[in-house]
Structure formats: C-alpha cells, structure tokens
Amino acid sequence: MSYLTVKGLEKRYCESQKELVIAGLDLTLEPGDIYCLLGANGSGKTTLLKTILGLYPPDKGQVLFFDGPLTNKVKCEIGYVSDTLPRFPAMKVGEFMELSLKLYGHRGTGIKDYAATCLNKVGLYAAREKRLSDLSKGMERRLGLAQVMSHEPDLLILDEPIEGMDVEGLLVFENYLYQCQEKKRAVLFTTHLYTHVKDLATRVGILHKGKIIEKDAQDQETVNWSLATCVLEKRMYDEGGFLKC
Amino acid sequence: MLTQNINILAGLTVKELLKRRVLQVLFLLFAFFLAALPLWKHFSPETEATFLAEFGIGLVGFFLLMISVIIGSDMIPRDLEEGRTAFFYTHPVEKTAYLLGRLLGCWAFLALAFAILIGLLKTLFIIKGWHVYFWPASFLFVKYVILTAFLFCISPVVERFSAVFLGLAFYFFASSLSTLSHLAAESGNLALRLWITIAGSLLPHFEIFDVTGKGAGWVYIMKALVYGLWFTGLFVVLTFFTLRRKTQ
C-alpha cells in the first residue's frame, strides 16, 4: 500500500492563467520514504503540498492517501505543518498544542501533561507560556514539529520544516526523521537548505516547470548542480531577469 | 466527534472574542449611560421609566448590532487570511463542525454580552422600583442573533464593507417589513393583508413591540426560533458551498 499517490496532478493559480504551476505531476510515497522536495522560489512547492492536501482544488488529476480519498479518518493519519503558523490572537504555545491535540481527538485531564511532554521533545517546554506571536521563526518550526509528533501520523507533509532552525532544532528534526524511517512512516518535506539533503532524505526531487525531476539523494553534488541549473533557468525564462542583467 | 469538534470551535470562538476586549468596551458604555441618568430626572416617573427602558434596551441592542456586524462579517474571511481555516481543515474537523462551531461561539458570546448588560439594566430598574417585561427584550436579542447568522451567510462571499452595508440594509428591510405588517393589519385591503402575511411568514422581520406592554410571551420565542432555524439553514448551505469553492 502506498501512503501517498499523486497521478497527473495539474494546477493553475487562477483560471485565466495559461501556464500550469503543477503540470501533470506524478509522485508516490511508500512506507519509510523520506522525500525532500527542492525547487526555486515560486516554483510551486507550497502550492503542490496544499493541492495534495485539498487546501487548493486541483484542476486535474488524482490524489490518494493510503490508496483512498482524503477523509476525516485518513486525516488522523496525516501530519501537516504549513510554512507559517496560523495566527490565533493572544494564544499561548501550550494552548495551541492542547487545541491541536483536542482536534485530533485527545480527551481527558492528561492532555495538558501530554502537550507539555510533546513541547519538551522539541525543546519548547520553557516557552509554553509564551504567546504564538512572540515566537521566532525557528521556534515556530519547532512548535509545528511538536504538533505533528504529538499524534504519531503515518504520513507527514512538512512545508519548510527547518527554515530558521538552530543546530539543536536541526538535530531534533534529523532524529525524528530517522525514527520515522525506522517505524516505516513516510515524510514529504520541502526545504531550501539543499546541502542537508544527503543527511536527511532517502529520496530527493526538484520541482521544475511543474514537474518533479528525481535525483539520487546520496549524490549531493548532482543534486546541487541540478538545483542551481533549475533556479537559473527559472530566472531566465520565467522572469527574464537574467537576460536583462 | 462532530459535537465535540463543534464544542471545541465554539469555545475557541468565545475565548478569541473575549480576548478582543469587546466586553470591556460595553461596560464603559454602560457606565456612560449610568452617568447620564441624572439628566432625565425632570420627566414624570412613568415617562422616565418608559423612556429609560426603551432607550436602555435600544442602546444595548444597538451595540450588540455593531458587534454582530463586526464579528459576523469578519470571522470567516479572517480565518481564511490568517491560516486558521487551513489549520482546521488539515485536522480531522468536519466543515459543518467548523462553521457551526464558529456560529455557535459567536452566539454564545452575544448571549453573554446581552445577559450581562440586560442584567445590569434590570438591576437598575429593580432599584428604581420599575417593571419591564423580559420577553420583548429576549426577542430583541434573538433578532441580533439572526443578524449575526445573516452576516455569517454573506461573510465568505463579499468584502467586509459590503457585509456591513448588507447587514444594515437587511436590518432596515426587516424593520420596514414589520412596519408594513402593522399598517396592513389596520388596513381594510384583504389582498395587502394576505401578501404581508405570506411575506412575513417567509421572510424574517422584527416585531414592533412595547417593552413596557403586555403583548409579549411565548409567541415571540416561537417566532424567534423559526427565524433562527430559517437563517441557520441558509447559513449552513450557503457557507458550505462557498467554502468548498474557495478553499476546498
């Protein structure tokens, strides 16, 4: 059973737009896959993740989770962290964790303790009384990680999970990915920190012109060159910036 | 699961609204209202009682209307803009639970604000030895609940200023309809009376009532319930389809 199957996915930003952001994309995630998605700014990584999760309606194609459609029952097995935290006015870190746990169906008096334990795992226990608006980018990312770790999903979809993280945060993330691989969970994450790919991922793909070009995750040099070529090509043809310079 | 999620969302909505400090503003206005009381002492006791009752409840109603317009027209678009809708949708939360939770939370907050303000007003009347009937005041509350529901219906579809404009337009339309129904009741034109009766039963409108009179009772509550159900149905259907189109 594949944890995630994307078949012929197409997406435009708006109906009047001719160019496709996602152009007939295919992707399959098997248990134990740690998939790193790279790409230039504006290449459509976040759009792809949101389209996969049904936050944006696809123009064409099919997305299957665990060989079935996305239902509420399936959502319990998926952990998603967006590139920015949702803004809840005056909400504290601990309250946010508790809210997320409640929405995943956790009940009872132990919820506060469990939320604190999850925060402790990512080094945010001391910040549990801080407001969400007061968190740094790295702390936000850690909180997102704590949120997905809390209900132990089989499939994780993470948008820029290590952006702004310090060394300790990176180590926590790396350890968590190892655990996911051991427990045969699948992870799909995006990042701009391409130099870490070899240590973090088992598979790597570069999103370019709406399609994924898959590379060998262990061949860091090829990944670097391919990414650089894709970024330059995007600047040249999409924006014309390179030619003007 | 559905009921639990509705409870969570409703509780969250009440907390968010309390954190916006709307209640404190209402208390300040009530203090201002109390400070103005000595200015009316030249009225006869009966006139003063009627005037104060109508003015007091009207004042509470007006500010609740303002709150309804502000929070009702703002909530869902804000959720979309600030990433909260995406947060809820990526959790196992049903769309119905999200929408009803938000609406019920909004109503619960209005009920709280209404209960506190009317309670204070009632205490004032008791101290002064005046009697005001409770049911008309309750109906007044329900009409703001209906207005909130209406604003929730239109909030995902239109911009905030349009929502405020439409909310006020709806308010005046409903008030005009109630005036018309009173006029029609007194007219000898059977066709007009029939038309107004049909329109009045299908479209929500606000009753004209005398807050110190005896005309109120269970009829008001039943009517309010019917209007409430009418708008809740409309709200759920319209918002559900709009959100499906906009955000999946």
HADDOCK unambig.tbl for C-alpha pairs under 7 A between the chains (distance, minus, plus):
assign (segid A and resid 54 and name CA) (segid B and resid 248 and name CA) 5.93 0.50 0.50
assign (segid A and resid 55 and name CA) (segid B and resid 86 and name CA) 6.62 0.50 0.50
assign (segid A and resid 55 and name CA) (segid B and resid 247 and name CA) 5.61 0.50 0.50
assign (segid A and resid 55 and name CA) (segid B and resid 248 and name CA) 5.51 0.50 0.50
assign (segid A and resid 56 and name CA) (segid B and resid 247 and name CA) 5.79 0.50 0.50
assign (segid A and resid 56 and name CA) (segid B and resid 248 and name CA) 5.96 0.50 0.50
assign (segid A and resid 57 and name CA) (segid B and resid 248 and name CA) 5.64 0.50 0.50
assign (segid A and resid 72 and name CA) (segid B and resid 92 and name CA) 4.60 0.50 0.50
assign (segid A and resid 72 and name CA) (segid B and resid 93 and name CA) 6.83 0.50 0.50
assign (segid A and resid 73 and name CA) (segid B and resid 92 and name CA) 6.89 0.50 0.50
assign (segid A and resid 75 and name CA) (segid B and resid 90 and name CA) 6.76 0.50 0.50
assign (segid A and resid 75 and name CA) (segid B and resid 91 and name CA) 6.16 0.50 0.50
assign (segid A and resid 75 and name CA) (segid B and resid 92 and name CA) 5.37 0.50 0.50
assign (segid A and resid 76 and name CA) (segid B and resid 92 and name CA) 6.06 0.50 0.50
assign (segid A and resid 80 and name CA) (segid B and resid 90 and name CA) 6.71 0.50 0.50
assign (segid A and resid 86 and name CA) (segid B and resid 82 and name CA) 5.88 0.50 0.50
assign (segid A and resid 86 and name CA) (segid B and resid 83 and name CA) 4.59 0.50 0.50
assign (segid A and resid 86 and name CA) (segid B and resid 84 and name CA) 5.13 0.50 0.50
assign (segid A and resid 86 and name CA) (segid B and resid 87 and name CA) 6.60 0.50 0.50
assign (segid A and resid 87 and name CA) (segid B and resid 82 and name CA) 5.55 0.50 0.50
assign (segid A and resid 87 and name CA) (segid B and resid 83 and name CA) 6.67 0.50 0.50
assign (segid A and resid 87 and name CA) (segid B and resid 84 and name CA) 6.73 0.50 0.50
assign (segid A and resid 89 and name CA) (segid B and resid 16 and name CA) 6.55 0.50 0.50
assign (segid A and resid 103 and name CA) (segid B and resid 5 and name CA) 6.71 0.50 0.50
assign (segid A and resid 103 and name CA) (segid B and resid 91 and name CA) 6.35 0.50 0.50
assign (segid A and resid 103 and name CA) (segid B and resid 92 and name CA) 6.64 0.50 0.50
assign (segid A and resid 103 and name CA) (segid B and resid 93 and name CA) 6.84 0.50 0.50
assign (segid A and resid 104 and name CA) (segid B and resid 91 and name CA) 6.52 0.50 0.50
assign (segid A and resid 104 and name CA) (segid B and resid 92 and name CA) 6.35 0.50 0.50
